[in-house]
Structures are given as C-alpha cells and as structure tokens.
Amino acid sequence: MNVWLLSSAFVGLMLLSGCGGGSAHYSYAKSADCFKDIGKTRTVGAATAGQAVRISADGGKTYDVLFLPSGSQAKNYAKRLDVKTGVLKTKGNAIVYGHQTGTGPAVEEQDVKEVEKCLA
C-alpha cells in the first residue's frame, strides 16, 4: 500500500462520506509540530473534511496519517485496507499506517504508538 493509493482513496471517501459520530477528533494543524519531531512531514492529500500526511523518519520508516471526519469513518475505512506489511492503527478520527520504505528495520507497534502520541 503506498501513500498515493491511500491519498486517492481518501479523497474518494471524502466525496462519499457525511458527518458521523466518533470519539476523539484530531487534526493535522494541531499535530504538525510534534510530527516534525518524528521526521520530515508533508501533506500528500487534502479534502475539505480532512488531510493525508506522510512522515518520513530515519531508517526508511514511514508513517501515513489520514484524518477523517469521525472515528466511526476511520474504523470503517481501516477495515477495508488490505495491509500485508507494517502496522495499521486507528485512534479517534485518525488512521496511522507505519511501514518500511527503505532497508532498515521493520516498523513495530511501538513506533506507531509514538506517532499516535502526537495526535492532537
């Protein structure tokens, strides 16, 4: 799964989705400074209701974060992703997908938890 596929799917989802319930509501704007402490951060997709962000960390570890309108939409969307490698987690309205894009060690759950700690 690459970020462009995630981003394209995200934009398509935004066109089809409405508002929904959910728990915590996170945003890129509130999380961005902390993300920059993890690695190089760039927005790779945006829609009126959310954003897709890529964080490139040392050793080829990469984290794609999607911010959706609600926690229920994030959980439903994550269930449809066919992730064979890496770690996929949802927290509130955010989906975090950590994966290796280089030759370093694989992304582990603890790595993704560090990204989740940045969600604000």
Helices and strands as residue ranges (DSSP letters): H 3-16, H 28-38, E 40-47, E 50-56, G 58-60, E 61-67, H 71-80, E 87-91, E 94-100, H 109-118
